[in-house]
Amino acid sequence: MNASPLTRRSFLRNAAALAALTAVRPGSLFAETPKATSESIVKSLFDTLTAAQKKQMCFPWDYVDPVRGLLRTRIENNWRITKPSINTPFYTADQQAMIRAIFEGITSPEWHARFDKQLKDDVGGFGNRQSIAIFGEPGTGAFEFVLTSRHMTLRCDGDSTGHMAFGGPILYAHEGEALREKPGHPNNVFWHQAIEANKLFHVLDARHQALALVEKGMPDEELVGFKGRDGKFQGCPVAQFAADQKGELQRILKTLLEPFRKSDRDEAMKCLDAQGGLDHCHLAFYKEGDLGNDGIYDNWRIEGPSFVWYFRGRPHVHVWVNIADDASPKLNSFQDSIM
């Protein structure tokens, strides 16, 4: 398939849902607007796909891969959900622009440059060794767009995946200057999140620090399935924190959510509130994974009945996120597809 040169006119001709767009942000492609959301761009992209393209990267809503299981909810730290890379002639230039616009729409504009640095470091730039898949048929019911690569699994579902934030489990990660990063993780775009979490640890009193610090038994990084209201969680119960410490954890959670679009941030908080909020969560820091034994804990986890935000900083940063408004068997079955 030959890729034609990208122009604003040709893009709009092939993506009618973007007709409302009137401006181009410096350094980016096309912005998401109330009339042209990432979901509507997924529909426009789908409408341009040839039969040959759909055969390789479109699937029924609940397609089960013989090796990977329920493919729509699969998550790994280094994979391509389908074989064709975005920046290849498999996709036209207009289609590549739409994929980029979807990505920009589901992430915060303030974070595009940082995501681009992560992608440049880890896969050589956006679209390189990255792939997409579409589940279901946009415009006719439930559908989901999934973008994958090394160190990235992001979703766009238009709330098709009921009761789940981000459309299902996601992963963001970065290898900064080396495969095995040094303490302090130089130039890692996500490390500041751990710095903020550690600030809270060091203002806890000695009793709560002792509860929060896990000496041994750090979970495998992909273990982010829900434990439910009767689950046993590592770390200190947030309900035991003082009011100002709870407020600090709320600020940290806001920092964690900053890279993503407002609608997904809001949905994540709605799901958390439905299970009782942070008071029903635990906060754990892991001593065994402390690079340099400097007391700045590289690995930590916020976990509740159906809320997991697991920051793994060894050997470099991987962050696994899984959030729903309850831990019913139907929702928890999604974990069968997590690597």
URLIN-V143042 format. One line per field, one symbol per residue. burial: 1 if it has 16 or more other C-alpha atoms within 10 Angstrom, else 0. Layout:
BEGIN
burial: ???
END
This chain:
BEGIN
burial: 000000000011011111000000000001110001111111111100100000001110100000011111111110111101111101111111111111111111101100101110011011111111111111000111111111111111111010111111111111110000101110011110011111001000000110111100010001011111000011111100100011011001100111111001101111110010111111111111111000011111111111111111111111111111111000110110110
END
